[in-house]
Structure formats: C-alpha cells, structure tokens
Amino acid sequence: MAQFRRARRLDPIGVSEILTIGARAAEMKRQGAPVIILGAGEPDFDTPEHIKTAAAAAMQAGETKYTALGGSDALKQAVREKFRRDNVLCREFPAA
C-alpha cells in the first residue's frame, strides 16, 4: 500500500490557529494552570445520557438533515417553553 503524501501545494496551509491555541491551553491545564478552554467548542465532560438518547431517537426518526437557518419549529417551541418555565417569563412570544 502506498504511503500518504500531502501535495506540496498545501504547504502554505498551516495548522488551524484555534487548534494550536486549544493544544496550548490543554497543555497548560495538564500542568495545573487554572485554564478554561473555550477554543474549539469541545466540552471537557461527556454528553449527558438524556441528550445521547434524544439524538439517537432523532436519527432513528430520520431527522438527519440540516434545518432551516433559524432552526426547526419544534426547536423554537422548545426554546420558548424552556424560557417560560426556567425564567418565569409570562409574555407570549410570536411563533416566528
């Protein structure tokens, strides 16, 4: 099997700056520095079970495509309900 060789025309393209920053922050954290890594959007905890279950159910239901830019109607309704419930908002929001 042939060994992979990157095309020379790609040489000017370096490593993503955000990945470089993330690697540096991770190293600092390993050394004991009080670092909160916000770079690449990778949480430092496992996804909660109820979210994994909901994601699996959505995939099984065929919900695997991009939504409209503003999100699905179901998502927007869930967000409205969350704010009504958790933030004691009484005002009705338009259905957008």
C-alpha positions in Angstrom: 0.0 0.0 0.0 1.3 3.4 -0.9 2.2 5.8 1.9 0.1 9.0 2.0 1.9 12.1 0.9 0.4 15.5 1.1 0.6 17.6 -2.0 3.2 20.4 -1.9 0.7 23.0 -2.9 -0.8 22.5 0.5 2.4 23.5 2.3 1.3 27.2 2.8 -1.8 26.0 4.7 -0.7 25.6 8.4 -2.4 24.2 11.4 -5.6 25.9 12.4 -4.9 28.7 14.9 -7.8 27.6 17.1 -6.4 24.1 17.3 -3.0 25.5 18.2 -4.5 27.6 20.9 -6.5 24.7 22.2 -3.5 22.4 22.3 -1.5 25.1 24.3 -4.4 25.6 26.7 -4.7 21.8 27.2 -1.0 21.6 28.0 -1.3 24.4 30.5 -4.2 22.7 32.1 -2.2 19.4 32.4 0.5 21.4 34.1 -2.0 22.6 36.7 -2.8 26.1 35.4 -6.4 27.2 36.1 -7.4 27.2 32.4 -10.9 27.2 30.9 -10.6 26.0 27.3 -13.1 27.7 25.1 -11.3 27.3 21.8 -12.8 24.6 19.6 -16.1 24.1 21.4 -15.1 20.8 22.8 -16.6 20.3 26.3 -14.4 18.6 29.0 -17.3 16.4 30.1 -19.3 13.6 28.5 -22.6 14.3 26.8 -25.4 13.7 29.3 -27.4 10.4 28.7 -30.7 12.1 28.0 -29.1 14.1 25.2 -27.5 10.9 23.7 -30.8 9.2 23.9 -32.7 12.1 22.2 -30.0 12.3 19.5 -30.3 8.5 18.8 -34.1 8.7 18.7 -33.9 11.7 16.3 -31.6 9.8 14.0 -33.8 6.8 14.0 -36.7 9.0 13.1 -34.8 10.2 10.1 -34.1 13.7 11.4 -30.6 13.8 9.9 -30.7 16.8 7.6 -30.0 20.5 8.1 -32.9 22.5 9.4 -33.9 25.9 8.2 -31.4 28.6 9.1 -33.4 29.7 12.1 -34.0 26.2 13.4 -37.0 23.9 13.2 -40.4 24.9 14.5 -40.1 22.2 17.2 -36.8 23.6 18.4 -38.1 27.1 18.6 -41.1 26.0 20.5 -38.9 24.0 22.9 -36.7 27.1 23.5 -39.8 29.3 24.2 -41.1 26.7 26.6 -37.7 26.5 28.4 -37.6 30.2 28.9 -41.2 30.3 30.1 -40.5 27.5 32.6 -37.0 28.3 33.8 -37.0 32.1 33.6 -40.6 32.6 34.6 -41.4 34.5 31.5 -45.1 35.2 31.2 -45.1 37.1 27.9 -46.2 35.1 24.8 -43.6 35.0 22.1 -44.7 35.1 18.4 -44.5 31.8 16.7 -41.9 33.3 14.3 
